[in-house]
Amino acid sequence: MFEQSAAVFVYQRSLMFGASLGVVSSVCCFYFIVKKLQINQVLKTLLLFASVQQFVGYGIFFTSLMVQHISEIRNKMTCFLVYNSMGTMLKGTQTVTSMISIIR
């Protein structure tokens, strides 16, 4: 289709690596919250909600990056999923953090 410069290739790979680290870290956080964290049940539920939201956000981000990289489909939908998943995840994390602060 078209040639990519080395900088674009490295940038895409670094985004995919960051997204995969996000997926792994959110799964580890979920496991820790469920198995080992001993805290108030309401706060635990909020933290579980935040970790699931992080997992979904990073999963959509990673999947849309893989679609863009493997099949070279770069349309409005894949770009929308990349930017919207990260924006939603960050806003949701801020909301859950605020709710935890208010409850405490």
Disulfide bonds with the S-S distance in Angstrom:
none
